[in-house]
């Protein structure tokens, strides 16, 4: 897998930073929910908007840009290194234990393509290639791309 201590440390630090940044987003969201002034603003937004957006929050370009800046390296490492590492590790465990257990860590092809495109092209064609990556983020449900496979 061409791992060495430097690459391993870099992947670890990228993943650690992304987890902290995602936790900050969640804590900010919960602060918004608890703040009475923000509740009033959200109520006004939902009252004046159409039925398509009555149960959604939409994030602007700056939010998406920040999300990409904080998480894209971690997401890319996840599909490039971590998934393959876990699959290889599973083979070693099975050899050691004599069992044939299967670790399932599936990432849909569409999400892999979204991550790759955003990772490689976010500097030149940000919104075209990163919009779908940002759409995968959900404040109320964990996603394996941003939060790991929590389940």
Buried (B, 14 or more C-beta within 10 A) or exposed (E): EEEEEEEEEEBEEBBEBBBEBBEEBEEEEEEBEEEEEEEEEBEEEEEEEEEEEEEEBEBEEEBBBBBBEBBBBBBBBBBBBBBEBEEEEBEEEBEEEEEEEEEEBEBEEEBBBBBBBBBEEBEEEBEEBBEBBBEBBEBEEBBBBBBBBEE
